[in-house]
């Protein structure tokens, strides 16, 4: 069964009285391998292009996460703040991934429990934190087992394709930040023939595994915090100095891709570390504006 046949339709309504933002809920299979089985709801928001006569289609947006509720961000009227440069010629579209925001939600009780330290300072406190996390997970499975088993990235990518089909778009234009870059990568793997302009910012290396990803992220966040406070441990400074000497002049910390059906790489894969934000903005602006 095709994506369009398995999914429902979008019945747009103003997100708020008098608002330009339009909201709808799309019904999709809970398990895409069983398209005729149980369903779940995905909340979608659209901000129509200001220049409908010359628009370039729909531009999908995912802010990252996992679980970033892009649909709720747009519904709150923040599209002009987030993507002002694309408001004229794209219908901006985002959604709350299943299990988050205004989509079918997981309600598993409080994540932080009274008396359980968030930052354990002893093995006993750490064991208490582990036990609390396990209890939350087990409670979630009891309440929402079927949904929890269908929250993976490939499933969410299928949801995105269902939204594309419901919009009547032949091509999928997409801007994904952070985890959204991984979601876009998975979409391109599953539906390469449908990819139009695909921009992945702050790209994740999906091959390194969850543990390495979290350790690297924690290290860099700690280093960033230390820099904002004007302090750095001498031993850490020496270690980082050695890391910098081993770091190539060109840093592959994002990939900007424009896939045209042949899988061509249209943007620069690597960008010099200094001044990359301004250059990245120009690259993204040039690609998305066609």
Secondary structure as GFF3:
##gff-version 3
##sequence-region A 1 290
A	DSSP	alpha_helix	3	6	.	.	.	ID=ss1
A	DSSP	beta_strand	13	14	.	.	.	ID=ss2
A	DSSP	beta_strand	21	29	.	.	.	ID=ss3
A	DSSP	beta_strand	39	47	.	.	.	ID=ss4
A	DSSP	three_ten_helix	52	54	.	.	.	ID=ss5
A	DSSP	beta_strand	58	62	.	.	.	ID=ss6
A	DSSP	alpha_helix	70	75	.	.	.	ID=ss7
A	DSSP	alpha_helix	79	82	.	.	.	ID=ss8
A	DSSP	three_ten_helix	84	86	.	.	.	ID=ss9
A	DSSP	beta_strand	91	96	.	.	.	ID=ss10
A	DSSP	alpha_helix	123	148	.	.	.	ID=ss11
A	DSSP	alpha_helix	153	167	.	.	.	ID=ss12
A	DSSP	beta_strand	172	177	.	.	.	ID=ss13
A	DSSP	alpha_helix	179	190	.	.	.	ID=ss14
A	DSSP	three_ten_helix	192	194	.	.	.	ID=ss15
A	DSSP	beta_strand	195	201	.	.	.	ID=ss16
A	DSSP	alpha_helix	210	228	.	.	.	ID=ss17
A	DSSP	alpha_helix	234	246	.	.	.	ID=ss18
A	DSSP	beta_strand	250	251	.	.	.	ID=ss19
A	DSSP	beta_strand	255	257	.	.	.	ID=ss20
A	DSSP	beta_strand	271	272	.	.	.	ID=ss21
A	DSSP	alpha_helix	276	288	.	.	.	ID=ss22
###
